[in-house]
Amino acid sequence: MSESRFFLRSRSARPLGLSFIVFFLFTAIANAAGGGDADHDPVRETIWQAVNLVIILSVLVYFGRKPVAEFFASRRDGIQSELSEAADLLSQAEQRNAELQRRLVDLSSEVEEIGEGAGRRAEEEAERILTDARATAERIRRDAKAAVDQELRRAQAELREEAADLALEIASRKLSDEVGAADRDRLMDEFITRVEPSPGSSEGADR
């Protein structure tokens, strides 16, 4: 604690001592310049100014050496700290860039996989639709063939029926033309006789 106080006092006393010495030197220079008016000696004045300059520079170097060194050391430390911070930021940026590049590659792979999956699903859907269409077409073909066959059979039955009716009508007309009225009556009576049951057969049926 006492050492720190002494250090603070010595550092606070340095500017005061430096100011006092500089003031003293400038006063001496002014006195020397004023005395030169009475007894002007250029060589002596030049030597005195050189001595004063050396003294001033010596004082400045002595008292300003450490603050200047501390300033440059502090500046150097600050620059090194800034460089270190910049290096850290650069490293973080590179890591972030690498992460983004990796995510971009992963995203590209995902997009490609999604595209391939969508393509496969589209192909499967198209194949399913084509299969359904083929099945539907086959079913329609079978139904149409069945309907045509049924309609053909119905038409054939109607034609046979109409042909039979026409043949019967032709035969009836031909028979009417060839057989007279008496023959028709006789044939009718014979037909009725054959169709009607005889009394004996009816009695046997009753038994």
Secondary structure as UniProt FT lines:
FT   HELIX           2..35
FT   TURN            36..38
FT   HELIX           42..178
FT   HELIX           181..195
FT   HELIX           199..206
//
